[in-house]
Amino acid sequence: MVIKTKKLTKVLVVLCFLATAFGFDVSADSKSIFKDVSSNQTALAGRNFQIDSEGVLLHYSGSSENVSVPGGVKSIAFGAFMEHAEIKSISLPEGLVTIDECAFYDCIGLKEIHLPESVESIERLAFGSCTSLEKIYMGKNVKYLGELFVCDCPKLCEFEVSKENKKFQSVDGILYSKDMEDLILCPQNGPEIVSVPDDVITIKEQSFFECENLKEINIGKNVKYIDEAAFYGCKNLKNVNMNNAVKKIRSYAFAECSSLDEFCVGKNIGYIGNGAFFSCRSLKKFTCTNKNIEFGIDVFTESPELILYVSDDSDAHKFAINNKYNFEII
């Protein structure tokens, strides 16, 4: 199979965005997205499935609405089911271990994914742009989830995880680490109001990426870190209730939150990363009374009505002066 230019271009746009904006590795050292599996001389031809001698499903060429992957498949390769819009359900065999990058990318008819208990890793964008996907079940052996493994899935409302899984768990449909210290991913069609449990320490990168339903987030009292692009593109997010434990708001954490009109950081904040509030066009009031804080670059770019409320002779005060932002001393 040679990946069609149209398909590859769409995926490259997303991956290159991740690389440039958030520093993710898309180098040749990682699994190359330029795979031409037609060069694999050991491929076994089956009906609608191209499977190599090591159990890698390289390509699906069928047109059925309901697909059953043959037993013996251990891995689903890059783009194997890409853009098969006709698929509405898929049955995956026990023994499957890995679902590679973009394996089901743009399968817009898929409504539910039930992964067999044997699956251990799901690579980035594996279910990207599955626009009808509503629910995904992960079994007890899932250990690794790639960046944005479910990206652009606007109907996704629930993650379900086996109670026997030692790495992850689901609470109210949101994906957390088993110890509850990391909030990993909220489904894109999640709730309007989310209260982060007090056990959580880190809200992980892209955890609320483009969750357009989200209107209010209550940050748990022990959250210390809000990672890269955590709330990127939450265009209806208006209320962020912070705690005093938060130490770092990393790059692009609240970028493109176009309804956010005011924001107050806690007294222990020490770092606000590059573009953290980039293109928050409604942001008018940002309050930071902490004396010592490090700011990245382009933190508030494209917030034309912004006023910074800062303490006299603080780092935030100096930042406002140096970057010619309007400010008031409080």
BELWOGI-V258380 format. One record per helix or strand of 2 or more residues. SS is the DSSP state (H for helix, E for strand). FROM is the first residue (numbers start at 1). TO is the last residue. If there is no record, write none. Layout:
[[SS:FROM:TO] [SS:FROM:TO]]
This chain:
[[H:5:22] [H:37:39] [E:44:45] [E:49:51] [E:56:60] [E:66:68] [E:75:76] [E:89:91] [E:98:99] [E:112:114] [E:121:122] [E:135:138] [E:144:145] [E:158:161] [E:168:171] [E:174:177] [E:182:185] [E:193:195] [E:202:203] [E:216:218] [E:225:226] [E:239:241] [E:248:249] [E:262:264] [E:271:272] [E:285:288] [E:294:295] [E:307:310] [H:315:322] [E:326:329]]
